[in-house]
Amino acid sequence: MADILSFKSARKAKARAEKDAQAAENRVKFGRTKGEKQRDAAMKKLAAKQVDAHKRDE
């Protein structure tokens, strides 16, 4: 015999699984470590410093 399923609980389980899948996708897409963020900030600061060093005084 088949198990009896509640449509309400099945619907909630499906929604929970979709939400978990979306969260995993976003972690891969947007997740960066603290070190990566600091490295990018340092590189941006260095690039701005180099641009400012090459400006002419008027």
C-alpha positions in Angstrom: 0.0 0.0 0.0 1.1 3.5 -0.6 2.0 6.0 2.1 -0.4 8.8 2.8 0.9 12.2 2.0 -0.3 15.5 3.1 -0.3 18.0 0.2 0.5 20.8 2.6 3.6 19.2 4.0 4.7 18.1 0.5 4.3 21.6 -0.8 6.3 23.1 2.1 9.1 20.5 1.6 9.3 21.3 -2.1 9.5 25.1 -1.3 12.1 24.5 1.3 14.2 22.4 -1.1 14.0 25.1 -3.8 14.9 27.8 -1.3 18.0 25.8 -0.2 19.0 25.3 -3.8 18.8 29.0 -4.5 20.8 29.8 -1.3 23.5 27.4 -2.4 23.6 29.0 -5.8 23.9 32.5 -4.3 26.7 31.3 -2.0 28.7 30.2 -5.0 27.8 33.3 -7.0 28.2 36.1 -4.5 30.2 34.6 -1.6 33.7 35.9 -1.0 36.0 35.4 1.9 37.1 38.2 4.1 40.6 37.9 2.7 39.4 38.3 -0.9 37.5 41.4 0.1 40.5 42.9 1.8 42.8 42.0 -1.1 40.4 43.7 -3.6 40.2 46.8 -1.4 44.0 47.0 -1.2 44.3 46.6 -5.0 41.7 49.3 -5.5 43.5 51.6 -3.1 46.9 51.0 -4.8 45.4 51.6 -8.3 43.9 55.0 -7.1 47.3 55.9 -5.5 49.1 55.2 -8.8 46.7 57.2 -10.8 47.0 60.2 -8.4 50.8 59.9 -8.6 50.7 60.4 -12.4 48.6 63.5 -12.4 50.1 66.7 -13.5 50.1 69.8 -11.3 48.7 72.9 -12.8 
